[in-house]
Amino acid sequence: MRNFVSGLLLLFCTTFASANPSAASKAEITHLLSFLEKSGCQFNRNGSWYSPNEAVTHLQKKYQYLLDKNLISTSEDFIERAATESSMSGKPYLVKCDNAAPVESAVWFKRELTTFRKQK
């Protein structure tokens, strides 16, 4: 009986704790990834610079992993948990566009998310 109750409790917690992004959040995250891909900006991860396509591929894998673990429910979650820093080293990701100084990716993505929301 104890295992049955524990199983029900686990099922209840898993069901209600699952973090599924809304359609609006999914659209925003898709936009952020597309924006990076089309930006022409370089993306720094763990001290190495990557093309926008390589960065998007990496972030999509990280996003999917976090979705599978029910850890993303908003665009802000995506930025904070997938697009801010390396989960391996803890080093912040950077974005460098043209000749501008590198910017922390969290700032870069939040700025674009704000712009995107204002356009709606």
N, C-alpha and C positions, 0 to 999 in steps of 0.2 A: 504494500500500500504506500509506503514511504517513497519508493521509486516512482510510483504512478503520480503522486502529488508533485514530486520534484520534476518529473517530465512535463506535467501540465504547466507548472510554473515557468519552466524554461520555454515552452511553446508560447505561453502568454507573453513573456518578456520579449522574445524574439519577434513575435508578430507585431506588437505594439511599439517596439523600439526601432523597428526597421525605418531607415531613412531613405525614402524614395523622393528624389527631386520632383517638384511640380513641373508641368509642361513649360511654364514660364522660366523656371530655373534651368531646365534642360536647354531651352532656346538661348538663354544668356550664356551658358557654358559653351555651347556650340559656337556662338558668336565670338567669344573670347579666343577660342582655339583658332577659328577662322581668321580673326583679326591678327593674331600672332603669325599665322602662316603667310598671310598676304603683306605683312608689315615690312619685310625685307630686313628686319632687325636681327642681330645676333643674340643668342641666348647662352648665358654662362651657367654651367653646371659643374661643380667641383673643380673649378679652376680652368676648365676648357670651354672654348667657344664653339657653339653649334649653330647650324643653319636653322631657319624657322621651321622647315619641314622636319628636321631631326628633333627639334624641341617639341613640336606638336606630337610627333609619334611617341616620345617619352611621356609627355603629360597625359596623352590618351590612355596609355598603359597604366599609369599611376591612377588616373581617374577611374578606370574600370576596376582596378584592384580595390579601391576605396568603396566603389559602388557595391561590389560583391561582399564587402565587409559591413555594408549598411552604415558607412561613415560620412556620406555626403547627402545633404538634403537641400542645400541652397547654393547659390553661386558664390557666396562668401565662404562657405565650407570648402568649395572647390579651390578657391584662391588660397585659403589658409592651409588646407591639408595636402593639396596636390601641387600648387603652383608657386609656393613661397620659398621652400628650401628643400635641400636634399634630405631624404629620410635616412640615408646612409651616413652622411658626414655632419648633417645639421647646418651646413654652409648655405647662406641665402643664394637663391638664383638671382641673376642679373640680366637685364635687357639693355642692349646698346644699339641705338638707331643712328645711322649715318655717323656724323662726327661729334654727336652729343656724348656727354659723360654717361657711363653706365648708371642705370637706375635699378633699385631692387624690384624684382618682378612683382611683388605684392602691390607696391605703389603703382606700377605700370598697369597691372590688370585692374586694380580698383578704379583708377582714373578712367580707363576705357569702359568699365561697367557703368560708372556714373554717366558718362557721355551716352552710352547706349540706352540707358533707362530714360534719359531726358529726351531722346529722339522719339520715344514711343508716345 
